[in-house]
Amino acid sequence: MSQSAPLLAPPSLASLLAAGPVALFLDFDGTLVEIAARPDAIAVPAKLVSKLARLSDRLGGRLALVSGRSLEDLETHLGSLAVASAGSHGADRRWPDGSHLGGAPLSLAAETIAEVEDYARAQELIFETKSHGCALHYRGRPEAGESAEAFMRTIAAREGLAVKTGKCVVELVHEGADKGGAVRAFMEQPPFAGARPVFIGDDVTDEDGFAGCTQAGGFGVLVGDERETAAEFRLADVDAVYDWLEF
């Protein structure tokens, strides 16, 4: 994951579509909405849902939201959005009609979830349970991040799980629960198959999505500050994403 020169903005969506079909994969937090102090404190821009629906129509249904949030959580903020989506870091993949692609994701053992919740309470961290696992948020206590990650890695090693880290969050997930897997799964099926895939995201967990799109003949677009990345292009912030999407 590296680049020798500053990343430029991607070609316009219109020019990409003029060259052939495009499959677009969009992260949520930090890409379509600004990151907030708490996961439940985000502000969803007015008309975002209707704009995403129109974008999906423009792409011939080749639009998928790919988020670290569970799909149930996304629905509390977006309602029943009729586009393809993958929640829980890509582990829970669904078509616009709600049917699963590849089956429902496995949940963690109740004892594991309880152990993490007890830790969060003792360390005054925000605990979040998901359909695929659970997370510790430490944006309010950044000094606790290193110990929280060490705690989660200890559990992961003991139980054969994986750890995902992001912006002030560390999560326990099952092995193989990543955004690149979601990209590959959708790209094997119509209407996505045969299109040029593009993944737009801001966090470390989006790197798997960038790599998945690159391997399939497309590219990734990093949102935010320059950093080591597998993305080929960059957009400065959420507003720049909206401009590129022609919202």
N, C-alpha and C positions, 0 to 999 in steps of 0.2 A: 504494500500500500504506500505508494510514493509518487511524487511528481517533481520534475526538475524545474518547472516554471510555474508562475501563478496561473491558476485555473481561470479560464474565460467563461463567459455566459454561454449557455447551450444555443444551438441554432433555434430559430423560432419554431413554435409548434406548427404554424402554418406551413413552413418550408419542409418540415419533416413529413407532414401529412401529404404534401404535394409529391413527395418521393415514394410514398407507399404507406401501407397500414402501420399504425403505431399502437403499441400496448403500453399503457401508462400505469405505473405503480406509485402510489402516493403514501408517504408516512403521514401521521396526523399531528402529534405534538411537536412544535418547533418547525413545522412545515406548512400545515394548514391553519393552525392556531398557535398563538404565542404560548410559551411555557409559563406556567403559573407556580406559585409557591407550594400549592397542593394540587394533586391530580384532579380533584373535584372543583377547583377554583378557576378553571379555564373559561375564557369568554369566546363563544363561537360567533363569528361574524354573521350579521344578518344576511339571509339569502344564500348562505354557503351550501345548504342542502340542494336548493333548486339549481344552483350553478353547477354542482357536481353531477346532478342528474342530466343537465343539458350537455355537459362535457362527455359523459358516458354515451349519450346518443350520438354526439359528433364523432366519437371514436368507434362507433359500431359495437358498443358494449365492451370494448377492450380497456376498461378502467377498473382498477382494484385499489381499495384502501388497504394498506398493510401496516398495522399498528402493534405496538407492545401492549396496548390495552386489550382487555377482553372485548369480544364483540358485543356482549351485553352492556358493558360500560360505554362503548361507543354509541350504542343505541340510546342511552340516557341523554346524550348530548346532541345526537343528530336525528333521532327518531328512526323510523323504519326506512332507511335509505336503500332504494332499489338498485344498488350497484354491487359488483363482486367485492368481497372483502376477506381479509385474513387478520384475525386478532391473535392475541397471546403470542406475539413475535412470529406470526405466520403459522402457528400450530393448528389453529382453528380456521379452516378455509371454507367459505360458503359462496354459493352463487346468488345472484340477485333475488331469487325466489326463496332463499333461506336454506336450500338443500346443501348438504355437506359435500365437499370435494375431498375424498380420501378418508372419510369417517371422522367422528368426534374426537377431540384431543383427550389424552389421559390426564386425570387430575392427580395431585399429590396425595399421599397418605394423610389422613386427618391428624395423626400424631405429629407429622412433620410440620404441617401448617400451624398447629397449636404451639409447637416449640418456637417457631419463628415469631409468632404473635406475642408469646411471652417475652422474648428477647426485645421486641420492639417496645413493649410496654415498659420494661425495665430501663431501656436506654433512651426513652422518650423520643422514639422515631415513629414515623407514620407507617403503619402496616397496611398492605393491600393484598387481598386474596383475589385470585383469578381462576378461570376455568382450567388453566394449564399449570398453575403453580402459585407463587406468592412473591411479594416484593417488600423491600424496606426502602423508604424514602428518607433522605437525610438532608434535604435542602435547608431545613431550619437548623440543622446541627452538622455543618460540613466537617467539623473536626471528628465526627463519629464515623465517617465513611470508611476509613481503612479497617477499623475493627469490625464494622458491619460486613464488609466484604470477606474478611477472614473467617467470620462466623459462618457465613453462607457457604464458603468453599469447604469448610470442615464438614458440613452436612452433605454437600454434594459428593464429596469423596466417599463418605460413609455409605450413601444410598444410591450411588451410580447415577447422579443427576448432573446437570450442567448449570453454570452460573452465567448470567447476562448482566453486564454493567452498562450504565448509561449516565446521563447527566443527573448526578446526585441520587441515583437509584441503583440497587443491586437486587437481582431476582434469581429465584430457583426455578428451573424448568427441566423438562425431560430432554435427553439428548436428541438432537435433530430438530428441535423447535427453533427454527431461524427463518429470517425473511427471504434468504436465498432459496430455501426449500419451497416457500410459497410461490416465488416467481417461477421456479421450474415446474411446479404442479400446474399452475394456470397456463403456462406456455405450451404445455402438452395437449391442451384441450381447446376446441373452438369456443368462442371466436378469437381467442388469443393466438392460437397456433399460426405460425407463418408471419407474424407481425414483428416489427422492430421494438424491443422492449426498452423502456426508460424508467429508471427508479429515481425518485426525488426524496431525499431525507436529510436529517441534520445530525443524527446521533451515531455513536459507535455501532449500535445494533443494526444500523442501516447499511453497514459495509457489506454484509452478506447479500443484501439486495442489490447493491452496486455490482458486486462480483457476479451474481447470477445473471444480471442483464448483460454484462459485458461478455460472459461466456456464450450467451444466446445471440450475439451480434448487435447488441444495443450498447447502452452506457448508463452511468450513474451521474446524478447531479447533487452535489453537496450544498446544503443550505447553511449559511453562517460563515464564520471566520475560516480562513485557510488553516488546514492541518494535514497531516499525513492521511491519505485516503485512496481508495480504489476508484473514486469518482473521476470522470474525465472533465466535468464542467462544474461551475459553481454559481449559485445565486445568493445574494447578500443576506436576505431575510425573508420573512413571510410575505411582506408586501411585494418583493421581487418575484416570489413564486406566483402570487396572484396575477401580476403583470404578465408573466410568461404563459400562464394558463389562459390568458385573455379574459380574466374575470373582471 
